[in-house]
Amino acid sequence: MNGAKEIHLKLAAETSYFHRDFEKTAEDNLDEIAFSSWGLLQQAHLREYKSWYDRMSLSLGKPATDDTPTDQRIQNIKAGQTALHLGKLLFDFGHDLFDTHPPYQIDGNFGYTEGIAEMPLQSHEEGIIRILPAIPNAWQSGSVKGLKARGGFTLDFTWESGEVKTIRLHSSNGR
């Protein structure tokens, strides 16, 4: 490696989920890309994954004239009413939103979890932790234990009628 200005490390990974002989498949893939330039590999990657991202578009049509909140619409469905708009969202978009299909993308599932966690607690502003910034009407009372906030904080809290009742704040930094 004397005098080298760059080193390109190429990796190939497979699992038994798709290929029985996954080690051989990974070796074959590595052999295939071993002498390809970075630019060619990047172009191939973009071509392959662009098809995944371009395969879906979401159009909700005309704005709904019904001002019923989503949590009430869900309750209406549970009570036996029909909500075609929500049904369309679930079947057209929900399958991809919740990453319930192969290849499983853990970032999609964790992204959903993070979205839910942002409803009772937000800490993206420097030095500010907001509690209950986006609680849905259906969550008028509840509790959270062990929710992490930026800055090394862990919070447990309860709320009733949309108002915070108790808070326990722990700092892993000792401050």
C-alpha positions as CSV (number, residue, x, y, z in Angstrom):
1,M,0.0,0.0,0.0
2,N,3.0,2.3,-0.2
3,G,2.1,5.5,-2.1
4,A,-1.6,4.7,-2.3
5,K,-3.9,7.7,-2.5
6,E,-7.2,5.9,-2.2
7,I,-8.5,2.5,-1.1
8,H,-11.9,1.3,-2.2
9,L,-13.4,-1.4,0.0
10,K,-16.2,-3.2,-1.6
11,L,-18.6,-5.4,0.4
12,A,-21.3,-7.8,-0.5
13,A,-23.8,-9.1,1.9
14,E,-26.6,-11.7,1.6
15,T,-28.8,-13.6,4.0
16,S,-30.5,-17.0,3.9
17,Y,-33.8,-15.2,3.6
18,F,-33.4,-14.9,-0.1
19,H,-30.7,-17.4,-1.0
20,R,-30.1,-20.8,0.5
21,D,-26.4,-20.6,-0.4
22,F,-26.0,-17.0,0.7
23,E,-22.3,-17.2,1.2
24,K,-21.8,-18.3,-2.5
25,T,-24.2,-15.6,-3.7
26,A,-22.3,-12.9,-1.7
27,E,-19.0,-14.2,-3.2
28,D,-20.5,-14.1,-6.7
29,N,-21.8,-10.6,-6.2
30,L,-18.4,-9.5,-4.9
31,D,-16.6,-11.1,-7.9
32,E,-19.0,-9.2,-10.2
33,I,-18.3,-5.8,-8.8
34,A,-14.6,-6.3,-7.9
35,F,-13.2,-4.4,-10.9
36,S,-16.1,-2.0,-11.5
37,S,-15.4,1.7,-10.9
38,W,-17.1,3.6,-8.1
39,G,-19.1,5.6,-10.7
40,L,-20.5,2.5,-12.4
41,L,-21.4,1.0,-9.1
42,Q,-23.2,4.2,-8.0
43,Q,-25.1,4.4,-11.3
44,A,-26.2,0.7,-11.0
45,H,-27.3,1.3,-7.4
46,L,-29.3,4.4,-8.3
47,R,-31.0,2.6,-11.3
48,E,-31.9,-0.3,-9.0
49,Y,-33.2,1.6,-6.1
50,K,-34.8,4.5,-8.1
51,S,-37.4,1.9,-9.3
52,W,-38.3,1.3,-5.6
53,Y,-38.8,5.0,-4.9
54,D,-40.5,5.9,-8.1
55,R,-43.0,3.0,-8.0
56,M,-45.5,4.8,-5.8
57,S,-47.3,8.2,-5.8
58,L,-50.0,9.4,-3.5
59,S,-52.9,11.5,-4.6
60,L,-55.6,12.2,-2.2
61,G,-57.8,13.9,-4.8
62,K,-59.9,16.9,-3.9
63,P,-59.7,18.1,-0.3
64,A,-62.2,16.5,2.0
65,T,-65.1,18.7,2.9
66,D,-65.6,16.6,6.1
67,D,-63.7,18.2,9.0
68,T,-64.0,15.1,11.2
69,P,-60.7,14.5,12.9
70,T,-58.9,11.3,11.8
71,D,-59.2,9.7,15.3
72,Q,-63.0,10.2,15.1
73,R,-63.0,8.7,11.6
74,I,-61.2,5.6,12.9
75,Q,-63.8,5.3,15.7
76,N,-66.6,5.6,13.1
77,I,-65.0,2.7,11.2
78,K,-64.8,0.6,14.3
79,A,-68.5,1.4,14.8
80,G,-69.3,0.0,11.4
81,Q,-69.4,3.1,9.3
82,T,-67.6,3.3,5.9
83,A,-64.7,5.8,5.3
84,L,-63.6,5.2,1.7
85,H,-60.9,7.9,2.0
86,L,-59.2,6.1,5.0
87,G,-59.6,2.8,3.3
88,K,-57.9,4.0,0.2
89,L,-55.0,5.4,2.2
90,L,-54.6,2.1,4.0
91,F,-54.6,-0.1,1.0
92,D,-52.8,2.3,-1.4
93,F,-50.2,3.6,1.0
94,G,-50.3,1.8,4.3
95,H,-48.6,-1.3,3.0
96,D,-45.4,0.7,2.2
97,L,-45.8,3.1,5.1
98,F,-45.5,0.3,7.7
99,D,-42.8,-1.7,5.8
100,T,-44.8,-4.9,6.1
101,H,-43.3,-6.3,2.9
102,P,-39.9,-7.7,1.8
103,P,-37.3,-6.3,1.7
104,Y,-38.0,-5.1,5.2
105,Q,-36.6,-1.6,5.9
106,I,-36.1,-1.2,9.6
107,D,-35.7,2.5,9.2
108,G,-39.3,2.7,7.9
109,N,-40.6,0.9,11.0
110,F,-38.5,2.9,13.4
111,G,-39.5,6.1,11.5
112,Y,-43.2,5.2,12.3
113,T,-42.3,4.6,15.9
114,E,-40.4,7.9,16.1
115,G,-43.4,9.7,14.6
116,I,-45.6,8.3,17.4
117,A,-43.0,9.2,20.0
118,E,-43.0,12.8,18.7
119,M,-46.7,13.3,19.7
120,P,-46.2,13.3,23.5
121,L,-42.6,14.7,23.5
122,Q,-40.5,16.8,21.2
123,S,-36.9,18.0,21.9
124,H,-35.5,19.1,18.6
125,E,-35.2,22.8,19.6
126,E,-32.0,23.7,21.4
127,G,-32.5,23.5,25.2
128,I,-36.3,23.0,25.0
129,I,-38.3,19.8,25.8
130,R,-42.0,20.1,24.9
131,I,-44.4,17.8,26.6
132,L,-47.7,16.9,24.9
133,P,-47.1,19.1,21.8
134,A,-49.2,17.0,19.4
135,I,-51.4,14.7,21.4
136,P,-54.5,13.5,19.4
137,N,-57.9,14.1,20.9
138,A,-58.2,10.3,21.5
139,W,-55.3,10.5,23.9
140,Q,-56.9,12.8,26.5
141,S,-55.3,10.8,29.4
142,G,-52.2,8.6,29.4
143,S,-48.7,7.9,30.6
144,V,-45.2,7.5,29.1
145,K,-42.2,5.8,30.7
146,G,-38.6,5.9,29.5
147,L,-39.1,8.3,26.6
148,K,-35.8,9.7,25.5
149,A,-35.2,13.4,24.7
150,R,-32.1,15.1,23.2
151,G,-29.5,16.1,25.6
152,G,-29.3,12.8,27.5
153,F,-32.7,13.1,29.2
154,T,-35.2,10.3,30.0
155,L,-38.8,11.3,30.9
156,D,-41.7,9.5,32.6
157,F,-44.9,11.5,32.7
158,T,-48.7,11.3,33.0
159,W,-51.5,13.4,31.7
160,E,-55.2,13.8,32.3
161,S,-57.7,15.8,30.2
162,G,-54.9,16.8,27.9
163,E,-52.8,18.4,30.7
164,V,-49.6,17.1,32.3
165,K,-50.1,15.8,35.8
166,T,-46.7,14.3,36.8
167,I,-43.2,14.4,35.4
168,R,-40.0,12.5,36.3
169,L,-36.9,13.8,34.5
170,H,-33.6,11.9,34.6
171,S,-30.4,13.2,33.1
172,S,-27.7,10.7,32.0
173,N,-25.2,13.6,32.1
174,G,-25.8,14.3,35.8
175,R,-27.2,17.8,35.0
